[in-house]
Amino acid sequence: MAKRLPPLNPLRAFEATARHASLTKAAGELNVTHGAVSHQIKALEQSLGVKLFERTGQRVKLTPHGAEFLPAVSAAFDGIAAATQRMTRPASAGALSVSCVPALLLLWMTPRLGSFTAQYPDIQLTLIPSNDPKDIRAPQIDVCVHYGDGSWTDCWMRKWSGLELFPVVSPTLINNRPIRSVRDLADHVFLHGDDGREWHTWLAAADALDLERGRRHHLGDARMATEAAVHGHGVALGDSVTARALLARGMLVAPFTLSVPAVDDFYVVCRNEMRSAPIVQLFIDWLFAEKEQDEGRADAPVAGRVPSRRKRPALKVIGARALS
């Protein structure tokens, strides 16, 4: 059964009049006469069977019925305007705003900007380092690449990648202070990107919870811990996505074969209405294409690897990885 809706022109007259609190200003915006607006509003009131405005001289005021009706009408017109803008937005030109986990933005996406720009030279990106779920519904942000458990509601999402965690260290540090077994980690500074639960999980998988750990630094997030490892300040837990290029370039090495899966994953997330925007779809397709290329390449060289004391099935990380 079709939904019964009031005619469009009376709705436009009602919304403009309510916004301006003036018939004259509404008529000017709609490019019609004062009388035409008044006639349309009366027709809408007759259709609904309620009074929408109280008229006092040249000004009008919403009645309780009008105040209740206005938000729905305004939202409908805003939605139509936004959809029209998306449909007329060029697929391969214009501005695109992306919120991305800081570690992923710095260590994975930024090195690939050249690839994106070469394919889409007329798209201007605004990249925002953030993992704040509020970004998903922020009107100024088109699409997010966030780390989480996929529990965001009332939005479109698709898992982009999982990740494995494993120790990483700079070649200079490992050459000066070799790591031949898990026990050798006791001679190094532990770099934490979280509250310590990730290292606890990896050491549990390595049968090394009894390892005496001395010096340690808590860096606040994975990006800072990884950077500290690159500069030779200790051993961090890298991951299979953001540390890949650093391993390939020899800036880091992974001394052990043992890895554990992170508790959460990377997701591409956006508002439902943005999913159909051609420029957003283009960016999402590019993200997945780049990921497929990564997976198709041979494993990055990881000079200096030694076997862990005992290879065990990877354990689930207890706490969420701080990648922001």
C-alpha positions in Angstrom: 0.0 0.0 0.0 1.5 3.3 -1.1 2.3 5.8 1.6 0.1 8.9 1.5 2.3 12.0 1.4 1.4 15.7 1.0 2.2 17.5 -2.3 5.8 18.7 -2.6 5.1 22.4 -3.2 3.1 22.9 0.0 5.8 21.2 1.9 8.4 23.5 0.4 6.3 26.5 1.3 5.9 25.2 4.9 9.6 24.5 5.4 10.8 27.9 4.0 8.2 29.8 6.0 9.0 28.0 9.2 12.7 28.6 8.7 12.3 32.3 8.0 9.3 32.9 10.2 8.1 35.1 7.4 5.8 34.5 4.4 7.5 37.3 2.5 11.0 35.9 2.9 9.8 32.4 2.0 8.2 33.8 -1.1 11.5 35.5 -2.1 13.4 32.3 -1.6 11.0 30.2 -3.6 10.6 33.0 -6.3 6.8 33.1 -6.0 4.3 35.6 -4.6 3.4 36.1 -1.0 -0.2 35.0 -1.9 1.1 31.8 -3.5 3.0 30.8 -0.3 0.0 31.5 1.8 -2.3 29.5 -0.5 0.1 26.5 -0.4 0.3 26.5 3.4 -3.5 26.7 3.7 -3.7 23.7 1.3 -1.2 21.8 3.5 -3.2 22.6 6.6 -6.4 21.4 5.0 -4.7 18.2 3.8 -3.3 17.4 7.3 -6.4 18.6 9.2 -4.3 20.7 11.6 -3.2 24.3 11.9 0.5 24.8 11.3 1.1 28.5 11.9 -0.3 31.3 14.0 -0.2 34.6 12.1 0.6 37.8 13.9 0.9 40.7 11.4 3.7 40.2 9.0 5.2 37.4 11.0 4.2 33.8 11.6 4.8 31.4 14.4 4.6 27.6 14.4 1.8 26.0 16.3 2.6 22.8 18.4 1.5 20.8 15.4 3.8 22.8 13.1 6.7 22.4 15.5 6.2 18.7 15.6 6.0 18.4 11.8 9.0 20.7 10.9 11.9 18.4 11.9 10.7 15.5 9.7 10.1 17.8 6.7 13.5 19.5 7.1 15.3 16.2 7.4 13.6 14.9 4.3 14.6 18.0 2.2 18.2 17.7 3.6 18.3 14.1 2.7 17.1 14.8 -0.9 19.7 17.6 -1.2 22.5 15.5 0.1 21.6 12.6 -2.3 21.4 15.0 -5.2 24.9 16.3 -4.4 26.3 12.8 -4.2 24.7 11.7 -7.5 26.1 14.8 -9.3 29.5 14.5 -7.6 32.2 13.4 -10.1 33.5 9.9 -9.5 37.1 10.8 -10.1 37.4 14.5 -9.2 36.7 16.6 -6.2 37.5 16.5 -2.5 37.4 13.4 -0.2 37.8 13.4 3.5 39.2 10.3 5.2 39.5 9.4 8.9 42.2 6.7 9.3 43.9 5.0 12.3 47.1 7.0 12.8 49.4 4.0 12.7 47.8 2.8 9.4 47.8 6.3 8.0 51.5 6.9 8.7 52.9 3.5 7.9 50.6 2.1 5.2 48.5 4.7 3.5 50.9 7.7 3.3 53.6 5.6 1.4 50.8 4.8 -1.1 49.6 8.3 -1.8 51.7 8.4 -4.9 49.8 5.4 -6.3 46.4 7.0 -5.5 47.4 10.4 -7.0 48.7 8.8 -10.2 45.4 7.0 -10.7 43.2 9.9 -9.6 45.0 13.2 -10.0 41.8 15.3 -9.7 40.9 14.0 -6.3 42.0 16.1 -3.3 42.3 14.1 -0.1 42.0 15.3 3.4 43.5 12.7 5.7 42.6 12.8 9.4 44.6 10.7 11.8 41.9 9.3 14.1 40.2 6.2 15.4 37.3 8.1 17.0 34.0 6.4 16.3 32.3 9.8 16.2 34.0 10.4 12.9 31.8 7.8 11.3 28.8 10.1 11.6 30.6 13.4 11.2 29.2 15.3 8.2 32.6 16.6 7.2 34.1 13.1 6.9 33.3 10.9 3.9 34.8 7.6 4.9 36.7 6.0 7.7 39.4 3.3 8.0 39.1 2.3 11.6 40.3 -0.4 14.0 37.7 -2.2 16.1 35.4 -5.1 16.6 32.9 -4.1 13.9 30.1 -3.3 16.4 29.3 0.2 15.0 25.6 0.6 14.3 23.5 2.3 11.7 26.4 2.5 9.1 27.9 0.6 6.2 31.1 -1.3 7.0 33.3 -4.0 5.5 36.3 -5.8 7.1 39.5 -4.6 5.3 42.1 -6.7 7.1 43.0 -8.7 10.2 46.5 -8.5 11.6 49.1 -10.6 13.4 51.4 -9.3 16.2 55.1 -10.2 16.6 58.3 -8.6 18.0 60.2 -6.2 15.9 63.6 -4.6 16.5 66.1 -2.4 14.6 69.0 -4.2 12.8 71.5 -2.0 14.6 70.1 -2.9 18.0 70.0 -6.6 17.3 73.5 -6.6 15.9 74.8 -4.9 19.0 72.8 -7.0 21.4 71.8 -10.3 19.7 68.5 -12.0 20.2 69.1 -15.7 19.7 66.3 -16.9 21.9 63.2 -15.6 23.7 65.3 -15.5 26.8 67.5 -12.8 25.3 64.6 -10.4 25.4 65.3 -9.9 29.1 68.3 -7.8 28.1 66.2 -5.4 26.0 63.7 -2.6 26.7 60.1 -3.6 26.1 58.2 -1.0 24.1 54.4 -1.1 24.7 51.8 0.4 22.4 49.1 -0.5 25.0 48.8 -1.3 28.7 51.1 -4.3 28.4 48.4 -7.0 27.6 49.7 -7.5 24.0 53.2 -8.4 25.2 51.7 -10.6 27.9 49.8 -12.5 25.2 52.8 -13.0 23.0 55.0 -14.2 25.8 52.3 -16.6 26.9 52.2 -18.0 23.4 56.1 -18.3 23.6 56.0 -20.1 26.9 57.9 -17.2 28.4 55.6 -15.6 31.0 58.3 -16.3 33.6 60.7 -14.1 31.7 62.1 -11.4 33.9 61.3 -8.1 32.3 63.1 -5.1 33.5 63.1 -1.8 31.5 60.0 -0.9 29.6 58.4 2.2 28.0 54.7 2.8 27.4 54.4 4.8 24.3 50.6 5.2 24.1 49.9 3.7 20.7 51.3 1.3 18.1 52.6 4.0 15.9 54.8 5.5 18.6 56.0 2.1 19.8 57.0 1.1 16.2 58.8 4.4 15.6 60.7 3.9 18.9 61.8 0.4 17.7 63.0 1.9 14.4 65.2 4.3 16.3 66.7 1.4 18.3 65.1 2.2 21.7 63.9 -1.3 22.3 61.7 -4.2 21.1 58.1 -3.5 20.1 55.2 -5.6 18.9 54.8 -4.8 15.2 51.9 -6.1 13.1 51.5 -7.7 9.7 50.0 -4.6 8.1 51.7 -1.5 9.3 55.2 -3.0 9.9 55.4 -4.8 6.5 57.1 -2.0 4.6 59.6 -1.3 7.5 60.6 -5.0 7.4 60.9 -5.0 3.6 63.2 -1.9 3.7 65.3 -3.4 6.5 64.4 -0.7 9.0 63.1 -3.4 11.3 63.6 -7.2 11.6 61.4 -9.8 13.2 63.6 -12.0 15.3 60.9 -14.7 15.9 58.5 -16.7 13.7 55.8 -16.7 16.4 52.9 -14.3 16.0 49.5 -13.9 17.7 46.3 -12.5 16.2 45.1 -9.1 17.3 41.7 -9.0 19.0 40.2 -6.5 16.5 40.5 -5.8 12.8 40.7 -2.9 10.3 37.3 -1.9 8.8 36.2 0.5 6.1 33.2 2.4 7.6 31.0 5.2 6.4 27.5 6.6 6.8 24.9 4.6 4.9 24.1 7.5 2.6 27.8 7.9 1.6 28.2 4.3 0.4 26.6 5.2 -2.9 28.7 8.2 -3.6 30.9 7.4 -6.6 34.0 9.1 -5.2 33.7 7.1 -2.0 33.2 3.8 -3.9 36.3 4.6 -5.9 38.4 5.1 -2.8 37.1 2.0 -1.2 37.9 0.0 -4.3 41.4 1.4 -4.3 41.9 0.4 -0.7 41.0 -3.2 -1.3 43.0 -3.3 -4.6 46.1 -2.1 -2.7 45.5 -4.7 0.0 45.2 -7.5 -2.6 48.5 -6.4 -4.1 50.2 -6.6 -0.7 48.9 -10.1 -0.2 50.1 -11.1 -3.6 53.7 -10.1 -2.9 56.2 -12.4 -1.4 56.7 -12.1 2.4 59.0 -9.2 3.3 62.6 -10.1 4.2 63.1 -10.4 7.9 66.8 -10.9 8.4 67.7 -12.0 11.9 64.8 -14.3 12.5 65.3 -17.1 15.0 62.8 -19.7 16.0 60.9 -19.2 19.2 61.6 -21.7 22.0 58.5 -23.6 21.0 56.0 -22.8 18.3 52.4 -22.9 19.7 49.0 -22.0 18.2 48.5 -18.2 18.2 46.4 -17.0 21.1 43.7 -14.3 20.9 44.9 -10.9 22.2 43.1 -10.0 25.4 43.0 -6.2 25.0 42.3 -4.0 22.0 45.4 -2.8 20.2 45.9 1.0 20.6 46.6 2.0 17.0 45.3 5.6 17.4 
